[in-house]
Amino acid sequence: MTEVGVVLEGSARLDATPLFSDVRLELAPGGWTCLLGPSGCGKSTILRLIAGLDTGARFDGTLCASDASPLEGRVAYMAQEDLLLPWLDVAGNVAVGARLRGEPIPPERVNHVIGEVGLGPHARKRPGQLSGGQRQRVALARTLMEDRPVVLLDEPFSALDARTRAEMQEVAARTLAGRTALLVTHDPAEAARMGDRVYLMGAGGVEEIAVPPTRAIRTLGAAETLTFGAELMARLRAA
Amino acid sequence: MSGARQTDARQERPEGASSPPAGARGPVTSGVIRRMGKAALVTAGILAMWEGLVRAFDLPPFILPGPVRVGATLIENAGLIAYHTGITAVEVGLGLLIGALLGAGTAIGLALSPVARAAIQPALIVTQALPVFALAPILTLWLGYGMASKVLMAVLIIYFPVASAFFDGLMRTPKGWLDLAQSMGATPRQLMWRVRIPAAVPALASGLRLAAVYAPIGAVIGEWVGAAGGLGYLMLLANGRAKTDLMFAALIVLAAMAVLLYKAVGEVCDRITARME
């Protein structure tokens, strides 16, 4: 898959209130970019702008891909809620994109993707029979199934317990390798672990923060990860 | 809304915890028996009071017949009552089926097309402001004394509740699902068929429950205005001849039919809704 970079530049306002102004965000091609910020700072708006979803805000600026082709149809979206359809089983939910486009469903690929997120034995279960972590794995499998070069993740792990969250970060990093991922998060430790590039969003705008030399995903509990996490936390509180 | 909102509640639930173990039927069954026993006791009490009242005041049977007499009339005229019950049941069943299909179809059409919403919705509300009962004589005039006018009456009376409940459900698809579908490039048709309609099934079910209550009312009113058969016709006939006991017998059968219909529709709705959640 060719790696696609994305650049967003501009300002947005909701009626008369500015949401953010003169922001420049550059997604690392084929890597993970984390957008860290407190709740309500407008980071989800940025993600939704890139996803082409309705934000209710007015955006003045440019949004383009590094290869100068439009982004439409090349972006997959994963939210904090798993957004599984309760009346479909795991396999049905993973293949829901093809269904919604009226395309034929490739069953081998569905099985392969379900296996990749470690849910092989659960393919015929309904979402109601799964734990929160398993449900988010299904959502990840559904995102993988879309096979898009750009993947936008809006706090997908923030409702999970600590252990499941760490597991999901690893599964996501493994399965989405090579894709351009934007992870919106309010958790400095998560940004410290996942970010090849980290942006901090506050009232003043968006600021890029230098990351440690190791590539993401970084080892949980390694001194470097912890120090970087602490630095992000301090900056987040100061912002 | 359930899909998106219940996420948090489901976080900690271990696998398979959503359905009770197979052995858990015992207390449920005994609970049903106890409830039925209670209902039977209350019914017996009311019947006893009714009979007592009739005897204490020595009421003539053409004013208020006692339950014993009504029961006897019911058995004596079982064939006659069954014949008229059959007619009303067919009217109600057809009315319910056609009205539900038309109502659901209208809701989907309105949800798909903003043009249709702008054009039809106001007209729909105006027709609803008109009491359907007032149309009964005209329907009988146009369609005659047969079943058609009663079926149409039932259709008219349930069409709006079904259409409006289902339409509300279709317009309230959780936003997260719509976002996801949009990011996946869903076609409007597939989005309607795969997401919006299944998500609105509980709303459709509540419309159908209302319809099950209204449909017999529509049919019986149609029969009162002019009919050659049916429980409404039989009640009017019995009343005109001061056969109050026959009228009560028909009334009781009508009530039983309405309750059965409501329970049956409710059961079907519960099952379908459970499949969707």
HADDOCK unambig.tbl for C-alpha pairs under 7 A between the chains (distance, minus, plus):
assign (segid A and resid 51 and name CA) (segid B and resid 183 and name CA) 6.75 0.50 0.50
assign (segid A and resid 53 and name CA) (segid B and resid 179 and name CA) 6.56 0.50 0.50
assign (segid A and resid 73 and name CA) (segid B and resid 185 and name CA) 6.96 0.50 0.50
assign (segid A and resid 76 and name CA) (segid B and resid 183 and name CA) 6.46 0.50 0.50
assign (segid A and resid 77 and name CA) (segid B and resid 180 and name CA) 6.74 0.50 0.50
assign (segid A and resid 77 and name CA) (segid B and resid 183 and name CA) 6.45 0.50 0.50
assign (segid A and resid 81 and name CA) (segid B and resid 4 and name CA) 6.28 0.50 0.50
assign (segid A and resid 81 and name CA) (segid B and resid 7 and name CA) 6.66 0.50 0.50
assign (segid A and resid 83 and name CA) (segid B and resid 3 and name CA) 6.78 0.50 0.50
assign (segid A and resid 83 and name CA) (segid B and resid 4 and name CA) 6.09 0.50 0.50
assign (segid A and resid 83 and name CA) (segid B and resid 176 and name CA) 6.44 0.50 0.50
assign (segid A and resid 83 and name CA) (segid B and resid 177 and name CA) 6.04 0.50 0.50
assign (segid A and resid 84 and name CA) (segid B and resid 3 and name CA) 6.98 0.50 0.50
assign (segid A and resid 85 and name CA) (segid B and resid 3 and name CA) 6.73 0.50 0.50
assign (segid A and resid 86 and name CA) (segid B and resid 3 and name CA) 6.40 0.50 0.50
assign (segid A and resid 86 and name CA) (segid B and resid 276 and name CA) 6.30 0.50 0.50
assign (segid A and resid 86 and name CA) (segid B and resid 277 and name CA) 5.35 0.50 0.50
assign (segid A and resid 87 and name CA) (segid B and resid 275 and name CA) 6.37 0.50 0.50
assign (segid A and resid 87 and name CA) (segid B and resid 276 and name CA) 4.62 0.50 0.50
assign (segid A and resid 87 and name CA) (segid B and resid 277 and name CA) 6.06 0.50 0.50
assign (segid A and resid 97 and name CA) (segid B and resid 184 and name CA) 5.60 0.50 0.50
assign (segid A and resid 100 and name CA) (segid B and resid 186 and name CA) 4.62 0.50 0.50
assign (segid A and resid 100 and name CA) (segid B and resid 187 and name CA) 6.36 0.50 0.50
assign (segid A and resid 100 and name CA) (segid B and resid 190 and name CA) 5.06 0.50 0.50
assign (segid A and resid 100 and name CA) (segid B and resid 191 and name CA) 5.92 0.50 0.50
assign (segid A and resid 100 and name CA) (segid B and resid 194 and name CA) 6.91 0.50 0.50
assign (segid A and resid 101 and name CA) (segid B and resid 185 and name CA) 6.28 0.50 0.50
assign (segid A and resid 101 and name CA) (segid B and resid 186 and name CA) 4.71 0.50 0.50
assign (segid A and resid 101 and name CA) (segid B and resid 187 and name CA) 5.62 0.50 0.50
assign (segid A and resid 101 and name CA) (segid B and resid 190 and name CA) 6.75 0.50 0.50
assign (segid A and resid 102 and name CA) (segid B and resid 190 and name CA) 6.56 0.50 0.50
assign (segid A and resid 128 and name CA) (segid B and resid 18 and name CA) 6.64 0.50 0.50
assign (segid A and resid 129 and name CA) (segid B and resid 15 and name CA) 5.32 0.50 0.50
assign (segid A and resid 129 and name CA) (segid B and resid 16 and name CA) 5.07 0.50 0.50
assign (segid A and resid 129 and name CA) (segid B and resid 17 and name CA) 6.85 0.50 0.50
assign (segid A and resid 129 and name CA) (segid B and resid 18 and name CA) 6.11 0.50 0.50
assign (segid A and resid 130 and name CA) (segid B and resid 15 and name CA) 5.35 0.50 0.50
assign (segid A and resid 131 and name CA) (segid B and resid 10 and name CA) 6.52 0.50 0.50
assign (segid A and resid 131 and name CA) (segid B and resid 11 and name CA) 5.57 0.50 0.50
assign (segid A and resid 131 and name CA) (segid B and resid 12 and name CA) 6.25 0.50 0.50
assign (segid A and resid 131 and name CA) (segid B and resid 13 and name CA) 5.62 0.50 0.50
assign (segid A and resid 131 and name CA) (segid B and resid 14 and name CA) 5.75 0.50 0.50
assign (segid A and resid 131 and name CA) (segid B and resid 15 and name CA) 6.27 0.50 0.50
assign (segid A and resid 132 and name CA) (segid B and resid 10 and name CA) 6.11 0.50 0.50
assign (segid A and resid 132 and name CA) (segid B and resid 11 and name CA) 3.98 0.50 0.50
assign (segid A and resid 132 and name CA) (segid B and resid 12 and name CA) 6.59 0.50 0.50
